Amino acid sequence: MPQFHDVSIGLGEIGLVLRRPVSPEALIDEEAFAEDEFLPYWAELWPAAIALAEALPDVAGLRVVELGCGLGVPSLVAAARGAQVTATDWAADAIELLRGNAERNGLELTAEVRDWRVAWPERFELALAADVLYEQRNVEPVLARLRELAPRALVGLAGRPYEAEFLRAAGPVEQVAERVVLLTPGS
């Protein structure tokens, strides 16, 4: 049974208390890795997620989706700023923890287990993704989902090797902050 602790973070005018695993490495499941190379990336508080949350524009009233939300910091900040948020991750543990963190912070959002390798029927006004390009196999499906889901996407970068391939395939991008780019994949 993993141990958890609370971490307080401030993002501009938003303060959050996040419960998170003390040791993400303790969550590694050899069987899950053997089945689909599943690693508990969701359990880390990644700098790219913080950068993306800090770079969010005015999202009040927008329908926003986050792919690979993990701890969901961008989703929580977007919800605190008035967006209608759907946060997604393929790790059920991430979604369960995010629901608890949203409640703990008095925020409303939808958190669902979703796989970015398959198409989704919904459409949104803004898509978010932070530090999801840690494996080459993520490049094409992440870009495909961003193109399908919203006319604009903010992507938090972490200096991973496959980000350059992703950015080349994405076409024109606009740097909106350090580590954060805006794609207009639906255009």
Buried (B, 14 or more C-beta within 10 A) or exposed (E): EEEBEEEEBEBEEBEBEBBBBEEBEEBEEEEBEEEEEBBBBBBBBBBBBBBBBBBBEEBEEBBBBBBBBBBBBBBBBBBBBEBBBBBBBBBEBBBEBBBBBBEBBEBEBBBBEBEBBEEBEEEBBBBBBBBBBBEEEBBEBBBBBBBBBBBBBBBBBBEBEBBEBBBEEBEEBEEBBEBBBBBBBBE
